[in-house]
Amino acid sequence: MKQTAVKIVNKVKNDQEKAARRAVLEDIFYDMYRSRAAIYKMNFVRGIFLGFGTVLGGTIVVALLVWVLSLLAIFIPSLKDFFDGISHLLDKTPQ
């Protein structure tokens, strides 16, 4: 019985702490942006930059991966044959 009471007290404490943290974060957020229009505008711009950064980062990662594989193809002949076969196959496809 005592253990159950201790568990309940700990759960209530944790829930109150989470609610207090959430309230503080909401107060900070709403102090910076009082109008919903400003919040929507900020989130829209943030989304545009997130999308642009994702595309740019993906492009850079793919370019580096292709570059590293091309360097490996110089030293490993079987990779060179494999890449040449893929290149030949892509060149043969109808346009």
C-alpha distances in whole Angstrom, upper triangle without the diagonal:
4,5,5,6,9,10,11,13,14,15,17,19,20,21,23,25,26,27,29,31,32,33,35,36,38,39,41,42,43,45,47,48,48,50,49,52,52,49,50,53,52,49,53,54,52,52,55,55,52,54,57,55,54,57,59,57,57,61,61,58,60,64,62,61,65,66,64,65,69,69,67,70,73,71,70,73,71,69,72,73,70,70,74,73,70,73,76,73,73,76,77,75,77,77
4,5,5,6,9,10,11,12,14,15,17,18,20,21,23,24,26,27,29,30,32,33,35,36,37,39,41,42,43,46,47,47,49,48,52,51,48,50,53,50,49,52,53,50,51,54,54,51,53,56,54,53,57,58,56,56,60,60,57,59,63,61,60,64,65,63,64,68,68,66,69,72,70,69,72,70,68,71,73,70,70,73,73,70,73,76,74,73,76,77,75,77,77
4,5,5,6,9,10,10,12,14,15,16,18,20,21,22,24,26,27,28,30,32,33,34,36,38,39,40,42,44,45,46,47,46,50,49,46,47,50,48,46,49,51,48,48,52,51,48,50,53,51,50,53,55,52,53,56,56,54,56,59,58,57,60,62,60,61,64,64,63,65,68,67,65,68,66,64,68,69,66,66,70,69,67,69,72,70,69,73,74,72,74,74
4,5,5,6,9,10,11,12,14,15,16,18,20,21,22,24,26,27,28,30,32,33,34,36,37,39,40,42,43,44,45,44,48,47,44,45,48,46,44,48,49,46,46,50,50,47,49,52,50,49,52,54,51,52,55,55,53,55,59,57,56,60,61,60,60,64,64,63,65,68,67,66,68,66,64,67,69,65,65,69,68,66,68,71,69,68,72,73,70,72,72
4,5,5,6,9,10,11,12,14,15,16,18,20,21,22,24,26,27,29,30,31,33,35,36,37,39,41,42,42,44,43,47,46,43,45,48,46,44,47,49,46,46,50,50,47,49,52,51,49,53,55,52,53,56,56,54,57,60,59,58,61,63,61,62,66,66,64,67,70,69,68,70,68,66,69,71,67,67,71,70,68,70,73,71,70,73,75,72,74,74
4,5,5,6,9,10,11,12,14,15,16,18,20,21,23,24,26,27,29,30,31,33,35,36,37,39,41,41,43,42,46,45,42,44,47,44,43,46,48,44,45,49,48,45,48,51,49,47,51,52,50,51,54,54,52,54,57,56,55,59,60,58,60,63,63,62,65,67,66,65,68,66,64,67,69,65,65,69,69,66,68,71,69,68,72,73,71,73,72
4,5,5,6,9,10,10,12,14,15,16,18,20,21,22,24,26,27,28,30,32,33,34,36,38,39,40,41,40,44,43,40,41,44,42,40,43,45,42,42,46,45,42,45,48,46,44,48,50,47,47,51,51,49,51,54,53,52,56,57,56,57,60,60,59,62,64,63,62,65,63,61,64,65,62,62,66,65,63,65,68,66,65,68,69,67,69,69
4,5,5,6,9,10,10,12,14,15,16,18,20,21,22,24,26,27,28,30,31,33,34,36,37,38,39,38,42,41,38,40,43,41,39,42,44,41,41,45,45,42,45,48,46,45,48,50,48,48,52,52,50,52,55,54,54,57,59,57,58,62,62,61,63,66,65,64,67,65,62,66,67,64,63,67,67,64,66,69,67,65,69,70,68,70,69
4,5,5,6,9,10,11,12,14,15,16,18,20,21,23,24,26,27,29,30,31,33,35,36,36,39,38,41,41,38,40,42,40,39,42,44,41,41,45,45,42,45,48,46,45,49,50,48,49,52,52,50,53,56,55,54,58,59,58,59,62,62,61,64,67,66,65,68,66,64,66,68,65,64,68,68,65,67,70,68,67,70,72,69,71,71
4,5,5,6,9,10,10,12,14,15,17,18,20,21,23,24,26,27,29,30,32,33,35,35,37,37,40,39,36,38,41,38,37,40,42,38,39,43,42,39,42,45,43,42,46,47,45,45,49,49,47,49,52,51,51,54,56,54,55,59,59,58,60,63,62,61,64,62,60,63,65,61,61,65,65,62,64,67,65,64,67,69,66,68,68
4,5,5,6,9,10,11,12,14,15,16,18,20,21,22,24,26,27,28,30,32,33,33,35,34,38,37,34,35,38,36,34,38,39,36,37,40,40,37,40,43,41,40,43,45,43,43,47,47,45,48,51,50,49,52,54,53,54,57,57,57,59,62,61,60,63,61,59,61,63,60,59,63,63,60,62,65,63,61,65,66,64,66,65
4,5,5,6,9,10,10,12,14,15,16,18,20,21,22,24,26,27,28,31,31,32,34,33,36,36,33,35,38,36,34,37,39,36,37,41,40,38,40,43,42,41,45,46,44,45,49,49,47,49,52,52,51,55,56,55,56,59,60,59,62,64,64,63,66,64,61,64,66,62,62,65,65,62,64,67,65,63,67,68,66,68,67
4,5,5,6,9,10,10,12,14,15,17,18,20,21,23,24,26,27,29,30,31,33,33,36,35,32,34,37,35,33,37,38,35,36,40,39,37,40,43,41,40,44,45,43,44,48,47,46,49,51,50,50,54,55,54,55,58,58,58,61,63,62,62,65,63,60,63,65,62,61,65,65,62,63,67,65,63,67,68,66,68,67
4,5,5,6,9,10,11,12,14,15,17,18,20,21,23,24,26,28,29,30,32,31,34,33,30,32,35,32,31,34,35,32,33,37,36,34,36,39,37,37,40,42,39,40,44,44,42,45,48,47,46,50,51,50,51,55,55,54,57,59,59,58,61,59,57,59,61,58,57,61,61,58,60,63,61,59,63,64,62,64,63
4,5,5,6,9,10,11,12,14,15,16,18,20,21,22,24,26,27,27,29,28,32,31,28,30,33,31,29,32,34,31,32,36,35,33,35,38,37,36,40,41,39,40,44,44,42,45,48,47,47,50,52,51,52,55,56,55,58,60,60,59,62,60,57,60,62,58,58,61,61,58,60,63,61,59,62,64,61,63,62
4,5,5,6,9,10,10,12,14,15,16,18,20,21,22,25,26,26,28,28,31,30,27,30,32,30,29,33,34,32,33,36,36,34,37,39,38,37,41,42,41,42,45,45,44,47,49,49,49,52,53,53,54,57,58,57,60,62,62,61,64,63,60,62,64,61,60,64,63,60,62,65,63,61,65,66,64,65,64
4,5,5,6,9,10,11,12,14,15,17,18,20,21,23,25,25,28,27,31,29,26,29,31,29,28,31,33,30,31,35,34,32,35,37,36,35,39,40,38,39,43,43,42,44,47,46,46,50,51,50,51,55,55,54,57,59,59,59,62,60,57,60,62,59,58,61,61,58,60,63,61,60,63,65,62,64,63
4,5,5,6,9,10,11,12,14,15,16,18,20,22,23,24,26,25,28,27,24,26,29,26,25,28,30,27,28,31,31,29,31,34,33,32,36,37,35,36,40,40,39,41,44,43,43,47,48,47,49,52,52,52,54,57,57,56,59,58,55,57,59,56,55,58,58,55,57,60,58,56,59,61,59,60,59
4,5,5,6,9,10,10,12,14,15,16,18,20,21,21,23,23,26,25,22,25,27,25,24,28,29,27,28,31,31,29,32,35,34,33,37,38,37,38,41,42,41,43,46,45,46,49,50,50,51,54,55,54,57,59,59,59,62,60,57,59,61,58,57,60,60,57,58,62,60,58,61,63,60,62,60
4,5,5,6,9,10,11,12,14,15,16,19,20,21,23,23,26,25,22,25,28,25,25,28,30,27,29,32,32,30,33,35,34,34,38,39,37,39,42,42,41,44,47,46,46,50,51,50,52,55,55,55,58,60,60,60,63,61,58,61,63,59,58,62,62,59,60,63,62,59,62,64,62,63,62
4,5,5,6,9,10,11,12,14,15,17,19,20,22,22,25,23,21,23,26,23,22,26,27,24,26,29,28,27,30,32,31,31,34,35,34,35,39,39,38,41,43,42,43,46,47,47,48,51,51,52,54,56,56,56,59,58,55,57,59,56,55,58,59,55,56,60,58,56,59,61,59,60,59
4,5,5,6,9,10,10,12,14,16,17,17,20,19,22,21,18,20,23,21,19,23,24,22,23,27,26,25,28,30,29,29,33,34,33,34,37,38,37,39,42,42,42,45,46,46,48,51,51,51,54,56,56,56,59,57,54,56,58,55,54,57,57,54,55,58,57,54,57,59,57,58,57
4,5,5,6,9,10,10,12,14,15,16,18,18,21,20,18,20,23,21,20,24,25,23,25,28,28,27,30,32,31,32,35,36,35,37,40,40,40,42,45,44,45,48,49,49,51,54,54,54,57,59,59,59,62,61,57,59,61,58,57,60,60,57,58,61,60,57,60,62,60,61,59
4,5,5,6,9,10,11,13,14,15,18,19,22,20,18,21,23,20,20,24,25,23,25,28,27,26,29,31,30,31,34,35,34,36,39,39,39,42,44,43,44,47,48,48,50,53,53,53,56,58,58,58,61,60,57,59,61,58,56,60,60,57,58,61,60,57,60,62,60,61,59
4,5,5,6,9,10,11,12,14,17,16,19,17,15,18,20,17,17,21,21,19,21,24,23,22,26,28,26,27,31,31,30,32,35,35,35,38,40,40,41,44,45,45,46,49,50,50,52,55,55,55,58,57,53,55,57,54,53,56,57,53,54,57,56,53,56,58,56,57,56
4,5,5,6,8,10,11,11,14,13,17,15,13,16,18,16,16,19,21,19,20,24,24,23,26,28,27,28,31,32,32,33,36,37,37,39,41,41,42,45,46,46,48,51,51,52,54,57,57,57,60,58,55,57,59,56,54,57,58,54,55,58,57,54,57,59,56,57,55
4,5,5,6,9,10,10,13,14,17,16,14,17,19,17,18,21,22,21,23,26,26,25,28,30,29,30,34,35,34,36,39,39,39,42,44,44,45,48,49,49,51,53,54,54,57,59,59,60,62,61,58,60,62,59,57,60,61,57,58,61,60,57,60,62,59,60,58
4,6,5,6,9,11,14,15,17,15,13,17,18,15,16,20,20,18,21,24,23,23,26,28,27,28,31,32,31,34,36,36,36,39,41,41,42,45,46,46,48,50,51,52,54,56,57,57,60,59,55,57,59,57,55,58,58,55,55,59,58,55,58,60,58,59,57
4,5,5,6,9,11,11,14,12,9,13,14,12,12,16,17,15,18,20,20,20,23,25,24,25,29,29,29,31,34,34,34,37,39,39,40,43,44,44,46,49,49,50,52,54,55,55,58,57,53,55,57,54,52,55,56,52,53,56,55,52,55,57,54,55,53
4,5,5,6,8,9,12,10,9,13,14,13,14,17,18,17,19,22,22,22,25,27,27,28,31,32,32,34,36,37,37,40,42,42,43,46,47,48,49,52,52,53,56,58,59,59,61,60,57,58,60,57,55,58,59,55,55,59,57,54,57,59,57,57,55
4,6,6,10,12,14,12,11,15,16,14,16,19,19,19,21,24,24,24,27,29,28,30,33,33,33,36,38,38,39,42,43,43,45,47,48,49,51,53,54,55,57,59,60,60,63,62,58,60,62,59,57,60,61,57,57,61,59,57,59,61,59,60,57
4,6,9,11,13,10,9,13,13,11,13,16,16,16,19,21,20,21,24,25,25,27,30,30,30,33,35,35,36,39,40,40,42,44,45,46,48,50,50,52,54,56,57,57,60,59,56,57,59,56,54,57,58,54,54,58,57,54,56,58,56,57,54
4,6,7,9,6,6,10,10,9,11,14,15,15,17,19,19,20,23,24,25,26,29,30,30,32,34,35,36,38,40,40,42,44,45,46,48,50,51,52,54,56,57,58,60,59,55,57,59,56,54,56,57,54,53,57,56,52,55,57,55,55,53
4,7,9,7,8,11,12,12,14,16,17,18,20,22,23,24,26,28,28,30,32,33,33,36,38,38,39,42,43,44,45,48,49,50,52,53,54,56,58,60,61,61,63,62,59,60,62,59,57,60,60,57,57,60,58,55,58,60,57,58,55
4,5,5,7,9,10,11,13,15,16,17,19,21,22,23,25,26,27,29,31,32,33,35,37,38,39,41,42,43,45,47,48,49,51,53,54,55,57,59,61,61,63,62,58,59,61,58,56,58,59,55,55,58,57,54,56,58,55,55,53
4,5,5,6,9,10,10,12,14,15,16,18,20,21,22,24,25,27,29,30,31,33,35,36,37,39,40,42,43,45,46,47,49,51,52,53,55,57,59,59,60,59,56,57,59,56,53,56,56,52,53,56,54,51,53,55,52,52,50
4,5,5,6,9,10,10,12,14,15,17,18,20,21,23,24,26,27,29,30,31,33,35,36,38,39,41,42,44,45,46,48,50,51,52,54,56,58,58,60,59,55,56,58,55,52,55,55,51,51,54,53,49,51,53,51,51,48
4,5,5,6,9,10,11,12,14,15,17,18,20,21,22,24,26,27,28,30,32,33,34,36,37,39,40,42,43,45,46,48,49,51,52,54,56,56,58,57,54,54,56,54,51,54,54,51,50,54,52,49,51,53,51,51,48
4,5,5,6,9,10,10,12,14,16,16,18,20,21,22,24,26,26,28,30,31,32,34,36,37,38,40,42,43,44,46,48,49,50,53,54,54,56,55,51,53,55,52,49,52,52,49,49,52,51,47,50,52,49,50,47
4,5,5,6,9,10,10,12,14,15,16,18,20,21,23,24,25,27,29,30,31,33,35,36,37,39,40,42,43,45,46,48,49,51,53,53,55,54,50,51,53,50,47,50,50,47,47,50,48,45,47,49,46,46,44
4,5,5,6,8,10,11,13,14,15,17,18,20,21,23,24,26,27,29,30,32,33,35,36,38,39,41,42,44,45,47,48,50,52,52,54,53,49,50,52,49,47,49,50,46,46,49,47,44,46,48,46,46,43
4,5,5,6,9,10,11,12,14,16,16,18,20,21,22,24,26,27,28,30,32,33,34,36,37,39,40,42,43,45,46,48,50,50,52,51,48,49,51,48,45,48,49,45,45,48,47,44,46,48,46,46,44
4,6,5,6,9,10,10,12,14,15,16,18,20,20,22,24,25,26,28,30,31,32,34,36,37,38,40,42,43,44,47,48,48,50,49,45,46,48,46,43,46,46,43,43,46,44,41,44,46,43,44,41
4,5,5,6,9,10,11,12,14,15,17,18,20,21,23,24,26,27,29,30,32,33,35,36,38,39,41,42,43,46,47,47,49,48,45,45,47,44,42,44,45,41,41,44,42,39,41,44,41,41,39
4,5,5,6,9,10,11,12,14,16,16,18,20,21,23,24,26,27,29,30,32,33,35,36,38,39,41,42,44,46,46,48,47,43,44,46,44,41,43,44,40,40,43,42,39,41,43,41,41,39
4,5,5,6,9,10,10,12,14,15,16,18,20,21,22,24,26,27,28,30,31,33,34,36,37,39,40,42,44,44,46,45,42,43,45,42,39,42,43,39,39,42,41,38,40,43,40,41,39
4,5,5,6,9,10,10,12,14,15,16,18,20,21,22,24,26,27,29,30,31,33,35,36,37,39,41,43,43,44,43,40,41,43,40,37,40,40,37,37,40,38,35,38,40,37,38,36
4,5,5,6,9,10,11,12,14,15,17,18,20,21,23,24,26,27,29,30,32,33,35,36,38,40,42,42,43,43,39,39,41,39,36,38,39,35,35,38,37,34,36,38,36,36,34
4,5,5,6,8,10,10,12,14,15,16,18,20,21,22,24,26,27,28,30,31,33,34,36,38,40,40,42,41,37,38,40,38,35,38,38,35,35,38,37,34,36,39,36,37,35
4,6,5,6,9,10,10,12,14,15,16,18,20,21,22,24,26,27,28,30,31,33,34,37,38,38,40,39,36,37,39,36,33,36,37,33,33,37,36,33,35,37,35,36,34
4,5,5,6,9,10,11,12,14,15,17,18,20,21,23,24,26,27,29,30,32,33,35,37,37,39,38,34,35,37,34,31,34,34,31,31,34,33,30,32,34,32,33,31
4,5,5,6,8,10,11,12,14,15,17,18,20,21,23,24,26,27,29,30,32,34,36,36,37,37,33,34,36,33,30,33,34,30,30,33,32,29,31,34,31,32,30
4,6,5,6,8,10,10,12,14,15,16,18,20,21,22,24,26,27,28,30,32,34,34,36,35,32,32,35,32,30,32,33,30,30,33,32,29,32,34,33,34,32
4,6,5,6,8,10,10,12,14,15,16,18,20,21,22,24,26,27,28,31,32,32,34,33,29,30,33,30,27,30,31,27,27,31,30,27,30,32,30,32,30
4,6,5,6,9,10,11,12,14,15,17,18,20,21,22,24,26,27,29,31,31,33,32,28,29,31,28,25,28,29,25,25,28,27,24,26,29,27,28,26
4,5,5,6,9,10,11,12,14,16,17,18,20,21,23,24,26,28,30,30,32,31,28,28,30,28,25,28,29,26,25,28,28,25,27,30,28,30,28
4,5,5,6,9,10,11,12,14,15,16,18,20,21,23,24,26,28,28,30,30,26,27,29,27,24,27,28,25,25,29,28,26,28,31,29,31,30
4,5,5,6,9,10,10,12,14,15,16,18,20,21,22,25,26,26,28,27,24,24,27,24,21,24,25,22,22,26,25,22,25,28,26,28,27
4,6,5,6,9,10,11,12,14,15,16,18,20,21,23,25,25,27,26,23,23,25,23,20,22,24,21,20,24,23,20,22,26,24,26,24
4,6,5,6,9,10,10,12,14,15,17,18,20,22,23,24,26,26,22,23,25,23,20,23,25,22,21,25,25,22,24,28,27,29,27
4,5,5,6,9,10,11,12,14,15,16,18,20,22,22,24,24,20,21,24,21,19,22,23,20,20,24,24,22,24,27,26,29,28
4,5,5,6,9,10,10,12,14,15,16,19,21,20,22,21,18,18,21,18,16,19,20,17,17,21,20,18,21,23,23,25,24
4,5,5,6,9,10,11,12,14,15,17,19,20,21,21,18,18,20,19,15,18,20,17,16,20,21,18,20,23,23,25,24
4,5,5,6,9,10,11,12,14,16,17,18,20,21,17,17,20,19,16,19,21,19,18,22,23,21,23,26,26,28,28
4,5,5,6,9,10,11,12,15,16,16,18,18,14,15,18,16,14,17,18,16,16,20,20,19,21,24,24,27,27
4,6,5,6,9,10,10,13,15,15,16,16,12,13,15,14,11,14,16,13,13,17,17,16,18,21,21,24,24
4,5,5,6,9,10,11,13,14,16,17,13,13,16,15,12,15,18,16,15,19,20,18,20,23,24,27,26
4,5,5,6,9,10,11,12,15,15,12,13,16,15,13,16,18,17,17,20,21,20,22,25,26,29,29
4,5,5,6,9,10,10,12,12,8,9,12,11,9,12,15,13,14,17,18,18,19,22,23,26,27
4,5,5,7,9,10,11,12,9,8,12,11,9,11,14,13,12,16,17,17,18,21,22,25,26
4,5,5,7,9,11,13,10,10,14,14,12,14,17,16,16,19,21,21,22,25,26,29,29
4,5,5,6,9,10,7,8,12,12,11,13,16,16,16,19,21,21,22,25,26,30,30
4,5,5,6,8,5,5,8,9,8,10,13,13,13,16,18,18,19,22,23,27,28
4,6,7,10,8,7,10,12,11,12,15,16,15,18,20,20,21,24,26,29,30
4,6,9,9,8,12,13,13,14,17,18,18,20,22,23,24,27,28,32,33
4,6,6,7,9,10,11,13,15,16,17,19,20,22,23,25,27,30,32
4,5,5,6,9,10,10,12,14,15,16,18,20,21,23,25,28,30
4,5,5,6,9,10,11,13,14,15,17,19,20,21,23,27,29
4,5,5,6,8,10,11,12,14,15,17,18,20,22,25,27
4,5,5,6,9,10,10,12,14,15,16,18,20,24,25
4,6,5,6,9,10,10,12,14,15,16,19,22,24
4,5,5,6,9,10,11,12,14,16,17,21,23
4,5,5,6,9,10,11,12,14,16,19,21
4,5,5,6,8,10,10,12,15,18,20
4,5,5,6,9,10,11,13,16,18
4,5,5,6,9,10,11,15,16
4,5,5,6,9,10,14,15
4,5,5,6,9,12,14
4,5,5,7,10,13
4,5,6,9,10
4,6,8,9
4,6,9
4,6
4
